[in-house]
Amino acid sequence: MNIGFLGLGIMGAPMTLRLIQAGHHLTVWSHNREKVTRFAKANGCELADTPAEVARNSDVIFLCVGNTEMSREVILGASGLIRTARPGSLIVDCSTISPMVSKEIAVELGSKQIRFLDAPCTGSKVGAETGTLSFMVGGDKAVFEEARPLLEAMGQRLYYCGKHGKGLHAKVTQNLILGNIIQAFNEGLVLSTKGGVAPEVMIDIINNTGARSGYVAAKAETVLRGDFSPTFSVRWLEKDLALAIAVGAELTIPLPVTASSQQQLRSAIAMGYGDEDISGSIRALEDVAFCKVRQAELIGPV
């Protein structure tokens, strides 16, 4: 089986490596020509000049790109996958994009007898490197089962969520909850620290009460160390909350807490923290509160 992969970013590159380690030969493409050339040479992949060239040589094509516009372009654009993908071939989009647009893409591909799954994943960079991602999949159930062995090369948990777009509905919901937890944690920790409670004490309290969460368990120590090296950046989470708000509008569901969280993340981006890890979003609140929680001290007006 010939496999293609588009997008070699924080998630895409290690996902591609997992497929290579499973014994598959890959054709790869990225908009970053220097990066993809270096990757292909180091890992024995075929290098394609366009997404269409990837599709010409592949039975199954995965993509993991940054946003809805990128996904639509590499699939349906002038040099997109749809131009050369064979009838019966399969495209699996692991990007987190608009569920509504993804359903439109599925219809366009279906008119050419090209099969499609939306399969956004979660687990960040570490999960991609270790093959422990979780995939939320939408599309035909039989096609999902056919793709299962390839998804299992990259992930530990596979969730079939229903028809086209439902995997993305699940992913957007998961990130909505994550984004709101992050903002609650940021506010709580800055509040307690400025009020005189040592942050390490507050974190221990959180981890041993009903306020505990997977996010706090995973990220609290990095906040204390001031290590905001990105595994999933503020910029991308803000984008995902915007997707959730758009889905809420489509379904006539008010999402006031999520809207506030998205604006806080947008503030962090405006303040220069967009490319830091999601845990770095706390820095925007630290700045306006004049309180760095990882130092357990007030820093005063500047």
N, C-alpha and C positions, 0 to 999 in steps of 0.2 A: 504494500500500500504506500502510495506517495502522499506525503503530508506537507502542507504549506503553513507558514506562520507569518502574520503581519504584526509588527509592533514589537520592539525589543527594549522596552523601558524597564522600570523597576520590577514590574510583574512579568512582562512578556519574555524577557531574556531567561530568567530561571525556569519559567514554564516550558520554554523551548528546550532547554537543557534536559528537563525531565523526560520529554518525549525522545530525545536523542539517547538518553541513558536506558530507555526502554527498548532500544534497538531499532528505532525508526529513522529513516533518511528524510531530511527536511530541506525544503526550499524556503528561503527567508527573504523578507523585505522590510525596510524601515524608511521613513522619510529622512532619517539621519544616515546619509550614505557612508560616512566615515565609520560610524559605530557598526552598521550591519556588515560592512566589508571586513572589519576586524573580527567580528563575531563568527562570520562564515568561515574565514580562514582558520580560526582557532578551533572550530568544532566540526569541520568537515561537511558543512552545509553547501547546498547550491545557492548562489546569489542571484536574485531577480532584480531587474531594473524597475519594474512596475508591479502593482497588484495583479494586473491582467496576466503577466508572465507567470506569477505564482500559480494562478488558477489553471493555466494551460498545462502545467506539469503535475497537478495534484488531484487526488481523489477526495481528500478532506482538507479544508483550509480553516485554521483557527486565526482569530484576530483578537488583539487586546490593545485598544487605542484609547486616547484620552477623553474624547467627548462625542456627542451625537453627530456633530458635523464631520468629524474625522471618519467615523464609522460609515456614515452615508457615502462619503466621497470614495473611500477605498473599496466599497462594495458596489455602488451604483454609478460612480463617476466615469469620466471619459476614458480613463485607463483602469477602471475598477474590475473587480472579480467577475461581475456579471457579463463582461464583454467576451470572456473566453472560457468560463466554467462550463464543463460538459453537463448535459442532462443526466441527472442521477447523482451528481457529485454533491458534497455536503459542505456547507459553510457554518461554522460555529463561532458566534460572536461572544467573546468573554468580557467585552467592555461593559461599563455601567453607563447606559445611555437612556434616552427617553423611551419608555415602553410603547408609546403611541407611534413613534417613528420606527421602532424596531418591527412593529406589526406591519407597517407600510413596506418596509424592506422585505419582509417575509412574503408579502403578496407579489411584489415585483419579481423576486427570485422564483416563486412558484409558477409564474407565467412562463418561465423558461425551463420548467421542470428541474430547477435547482433546489435542493432541500436545505432547510435552515433551522438552526436552534439558537435561541438566546440563552446564554449560559454564563451570566456574570458570576464572579467568584469573590470570596472573602477569605482573609487569612494573612493579608499583607505580604511583604517581601519574604519573611521567614517561612510562611506557609508555602509560598511558591518554590523556595529553595529546597524545602524538605518534602515536598509532595503531599502536604497535609491541608491543602485548600478545601474549602467547601464550595460546591457549585450549586446554583439554583437555576433550574433548566425549564425553559418553555418551548413547546413545539409538539410535534407528533410523538406519541409514546414509543412507537416502534423505532423511530429514528433515534430517540434518546437511548434506547437499549442497544442499538447498533454502535452508538458513539461511546457507550459506557467504558469499554476497555481503555480507550484513549484518555477519557476524563479521569479514570482511576490512576493513570500514570502520573497525573498532576495533582490529584485531590484525594482526600480521605473520606469525605462525605458528599454524596450526590443526592440532591432533592429534586424530584420531578414535581413541578408546580402546576402543570396544566398546559393549556394552549399557548400559542405564540404570544410573547409579551409578559406571561405570568412569572417567568423567572426574574425578569426585571422588576415587576411589581414587588416580588419578595425581597430582592436586593435593596430596592429603594426604601422599603419599610425597615429593613434591618439597619440601614445607615441613618434613617430618620431617628430611630431609637438611640443609636450610638452617638449621633451629634448632640442630642438633647442631654444624654448622660454626661458627655464631655463638658458641656456648658454648666451643668449643675455642679460637677466636680470642681471646675475652675472657680466658680463663684464661692462655693463652700470653703475651698482651701484658702483662697485669698482672704475671705471674711474671717476665718478662724485665726489665720496667721497674723493679720493686722490687729486682731483682738487680743493677741498675746499667747495663743496656743501654739506650741511647737508643731510644725507640719508633720514631722514623723510620728508624733503622738496622735494627731488627728487622723492620719492615714491608718494607723493601727486600730483606732476606734471604728473608722469606716469599714475596714476589712473584717471586723468582728461584730457587726450589727446588720440590720436590715438594709443599710445603705450600700453594702458591698456590691461590687459588680466586676465582671471580667475586665472591663477597661481599667478600673482602679488597680486591680491585681497586676495587670500587664504594664501599666504606664506610670504608676505613682513614683516608683524608684527612679525612673528616668527624669521625671520632673524635679525630684530632689537633687539629682546630679547635674541638672541643667543640660542634659544630653537630648537634643532635639533633632538628631540625625534622621532623615525621613525614611520611613517604611511605608507611610501613607500620608500624603501631605495635606496641609490645611486647605490648599487651593482645590484639591480634588474633593474633599469632603464638602466644602461650600457648594461646589457644583452639584454634588449628589443631593444636598438638601434643597437646592433649587429645583431639581427633578421631582423630588417628593412634593414640593409645593405645587408644581404644575400638575402632577397626578391628582392631588387634592382638589385643584380647581376643576379638573375634568370630571371628577366624581362628586363634586359639590360637597366637599368635606373641609370644614375650617381647620387649619393647622396653626393656631396662633403661637404655640410654644416653639414649634419648628421654625416659623418665620423669624422669631426673635433670635434663635440660635444661628440661623443662617446669616442674619445681619451682624451678629457678633463675630462670626468667622470672616465675613467680608471686611469688618473693621481690622481684624488681624492681618488680612491680606494688604489692606491699605497702609498699615503701619510697617510693612516690610517682612511679615512672617509667613507669607503664603507658601513658600517652598520648604518650610520646616515641617517636621512631623506634626501630626494632629495634636500631640501633647503640647507642642509649642504654642498652640492657640492661647494658653494661659498667659503668655507674655503680654498680650494686648491689655488684659485686665490688670496685670501687675503694673504696667506702665501708668495707667490712669489712677490706680490705687496707691502708687508709690510704695509698693510692697512686693519684695521678691520672696516667694514662699520657700524656695530651695535654700535660701540663706537664713530663713527664720528671723528676718529683721526688717525694719522699715528702712527705706532708702531716702525718704524725704523728698520734698518738691525739688524739681530741677529747673 
